[in-house]
Amino acid sequence: MKYIPLGSDILSASEIALGCARMSTLDIQGAVNIISCALDEGINLFDHADAYGNGLSEETFAAAYKKLGYSRDKVVLQSKCTIRNLDLPTQYYDHSKNHIINSVNESLQRLKTDYLDILLLHRPDPLTEPEEVAEAFDLLKRSGKVRYFGVSNHNRYQMQLLNSYLSEPLAVNQMQFNLTHTPMITAGMNVNMVTDESVMRDAGTIEYCRLHHISLQAWAPFQYGLLRGNYLGNYEMYPELNQKLDELSDKYKVPVSAIAAAWILRHPAHFQVLVGSMTPSHLKDACKASGIEISKVEWFELYKAAGNPLP
Ligand SMILES: NC(=O)c1ccc[n+]([C@@H]2O[C@H](COP(=O)([O-])OP(=O)(O)OC[C@H]3O[C@@H](n4cnc5c(N)ncnc54)[C@H](OP(=O)(O)O)[C@@H]3O)[C@@H](O)[C@H]2O)c1
């Protein structure tokens, strides 16, 4: 497993991390199995959110981690706040100082730890008051409850606005990115064209992150649409892509999921790939991405096979 510096070299993290959104579906032994598999593979960052399983994912992780008996500082724990009442008709987004602080206190209780290594704002809140966010982050930093801060699903201007108020710059932005979800790079290849592909949907997020040393994390690396299902092995929807994945899987002698993750890792922005599998053999397969580097030509072949034309 390769390790990459996060932010301005604040932490060293495995280039593949474990997304714990579905850990709430496991019993404690199931969670022990997937966490110990992750640690054996060299994964050191575990991604949580207050909303995952309505808090149960964090609780299950903590119970399993206690059973494993490792020290707290062996892992980088990241959690998120902002989404209130996830998947209910009453859902809304909240960057208020009270919510940020309460959410962290509750995550710390569930995770049975004194501090989060990283806290992310899960989604942009259109009613955000950056002064309040800055106040909340300062309080959390001073009290030792959070070491570093970042965002998720934020565009360039939203990060720029926050950064102009924060005492310490954002370290991370977690974005949806995979072979079947490429708006962050597609617009950049279609500048000044009168086509759907030329529409800039994120205001230049990758470029802003690279300029300001904000690490990018790719969520849902194997799913198409908004968590609509797996594209790996889905020949009906993605025949050419799966053919190309199979061909490169034979060439590099790694599973197809490793090729799909290696496509993300090949980007020079050094994305961290957040794999959300709760099946140890699937996680091991994906981690094989860390040992290979596909060529530039192969990277473009995969991009085109996923249905993305070049201008
Ligand atoms: N910031 C955000 O807004 C946001 C949104 C969504 C997700 N996330 C983060 O991203 C993480 C990953 O998201 P995700 O779990 O939805 O996406 P994912 O890693 O792309 O997909 C994992 C799903 O694919 C299945 N799968 C089937 N075959 C697989 C294989 N060979 N290898 C790996 N997985 C395979 C897994 O089932 P098995 O468990 O049986 O392997 C699991 O259901 C989440 O846990 C969360 O931390 C963040």
The ligand as an SDF file (V2000), in Angstrom:
LIG
                    3D

 48 52  0  0  0  0  0  0  0  0999 V2000
  -19.2000   12.3520    0.7670 N   0  0  0  0  0  0  0  0  0  0  0  0
  -20.2800   11.8170    0.2450 C   0  0  0  0  0  0  0  0  0  0  0  0
  -21.2500   12.5030   -0.1120 O   0  0  0  0  0  0  0  0  0  0  0  0
  -20.3390   10.3300    0.1010 C   0  0  0  0  0  0  0  0  0  0  0  0
  -21.3950    9.7170   -0.5720 C   0  0  0  0  0  0  0  0  0  0  0  0
  -21.3790    8.3330   -0.6950 C   0  0  0  0  0  0  0  0  0  0  0  0
  -20.3200    7.5900   -0.1740 C   0  0  0  0  0  0  0  0  0  0  0  0
  -19.3080    8.2200    0.4990 N   0  0  0  0  0  0  0  0  0  0  0  0
  -18.1650    7.4570    1.0570 C   0  0  0  0  0  0  0  0  0  0  0  0
  -17.6350    6.6260    0.0540 O   0  0  0  0  0  0  0  0  0  0  0  0
  -17.5940    5.2750    0.5320 C   0  0  0  0  0  0  0  0  0  0  0  0
  -17.7400    4.3120   -0.5990 C   0  0  0  0  0  0  0  0  0  0  0  0
  -19.0040    4.4550   -1.1830 O   0  0  0  0  0  0  0  0  0  0  0  0
  -19.8540    3.2180   -1.6630 P   0  0  0  0  0  0  0  0  0  0  0  0
  -19.6910    2.1050   -0.7000 O   0  0  0  0  0  0  0  0  0  0  0  0
  -21.2100    3.7060   -1.9050 O   0  0  0  0  0  0  0  0  0  0  0  0
  -19.1730    2.8900   -3.0600 O   0  0  0  0  0  0  0  0  0  0  0  0
  -18.2690    1.7240   -3.6610 P   0  0  0  0  0  0  0  0  0  0  0  0
  -17.0870    1.4390   -2.8500 O   0  0  0  0  0  0  0  0  0  0  0  0
  -18.0640    2.2050   -5.0560 O   0  0  0  0  0  0  0  0  0  0  0  0
  -19.2490    0.4940   -3.7460 O   0  0  0  0  0  0  0  0  0  0  0  0
  -19.2560   -0.5000   -2.8110 C   0  0  0  0  0  0  0  0  0  0  0  0
  -20.4300   -1.3960   -3.1320 C   0  0  0  0  0  0  0  0  0  0  0  0
  -20.0830   -2.1920   -4.2680 O   0  0  0  0  0  0  0  0  0  0  0  0
  -20.2090   -3.5710   -3.9260 C   0  0  0  0  0  0  0  0  0  0  0  0
  -19.2450   -4.4000   -4.6460 N   0  0  0  0  0  0  0  0  0  0  0  0
  -19.5820   -5.4270   -5.4640 C   0  0  0  0  0  0  0  0  0  0  0  0
  -18.4930   -5.9910   -5.9910 N   0  0  0  0  0  0  0  0  0  0  0  0
  -17.4340   -5.3280   -5.5070 C   0  0  0  0  0  0  0  0  0  0  0  0
  -16.0410   -5.4790   -5.6930 C   0  0  0  0  0  0  0  0  0  0  0  0
  -15.5150   -6.4030   -6.4780 N   0  0  0  0  0  0  0  0  0  0  0  0
  -15.2440   -4.6350   -5.0460 N   0  0  0  0  0  0  0  0  0  0  0  0
  -15.7450   -3.6700   -4.2450 C   0  0  0  0  0  0  0  0  0  0  0  0
  -17.0590   -3.4920   -4.0330 N   0  0  0  0  0  0  0  0  0  0  0  0
  -17.9100   -4.3190   -4.6560 C   0  0  0  0  0  0  0  0  0  0  0  0
  -19.9920   -3.6110   -2.4470 C   0  0  0  0  0  0  0  0  0  0  0  0
  -20.5770   -4.7900   -1.9420 O   0  0  0  0  0  0  0  0  0  0  0  0
  -19.7550   -5.6460   -0.8500 P   0  0  0  0  0  0  0  0  0  0  0  0
  -19.8530   -4.8940    0.4100 O   0  0  0  0  0  0  0  0  0  0  0  0
  -20.4470   -6.9560   -0.8110 O   0  0  0  0  0  0  0  0  0  0  0  0
  -18.3520   -5.7770   -1.3600 O   0  0  0  0  0  0  0  0  0  0  0  0
  -20.7020   -2.3420   -1.9940 C   0  0  0  0  0  0  0  0  0  0  0  0
  -22.1050   -2.5680   -1.9420 O   0  0  0  0  0  0  0  0  0  0  0  0
  -18.7090    5.2200    1.5820 C   0  0  0  0  0  0  0  0  0  0  0  0
  -18.5500    4.1630    2.4940 O   0  0  0  0  0  0  0  0  0  0  0  0
  -18.5490    6.5670    2.2370 C   0  0  0  0  0  0  0  0  0  0  0  0
  -17.4660    6.5190    3.1520 O   0  0  0  0  0  0  0  0  0  0  0  0
  -19.3160    9.5630    0.6290 C   0  0  0  0  0  0  0  0  0  0  0  0
  1  2  1  0
  2  3  2  0
  2  4  1  0
  4  5  1  0
  4 48  2  0
  5  6  2  0
  6  7  1  0
  7  8  2  0
  8  9  1  0
  8 48  1  0
  9 10  1  0
  9 46  1  0
 10 11  1  0
 11 12  1  0
 11 44  1  0
 12 13  1  0
 13 14  1  0
 14 15  2  0
 14 16  1  0
 14 17  1  0
 17 18  1  0
 18 19  2  0
 18 20  1  0
 18 21  1  0
 21 22  1  0
 22 23  1  0
 23 24  1  0
 23 42  1  0
 24 25  1  0
 25 26  1  0
 25 36  1  0
 26 27  1  0
 26 35  1  0
 27 28  2  0
 28 29  1  0
 29 30  1  0
 29 35  2  0
 30 31  1  0
 30 32  2  0
 32 33  1  0
 33 34  2  0
 34 35  1  0
 36 37  1  0
 36 42  1  0
 37 38  1  0
 38 39  2  0
 38 40  1  0
 38 41  1  0
 42 43  1  0
 44 45  1  0
 44 46  1  0
 46 47  1  0
M  CHG  2   8   1  16  -1
M  END
$$$$
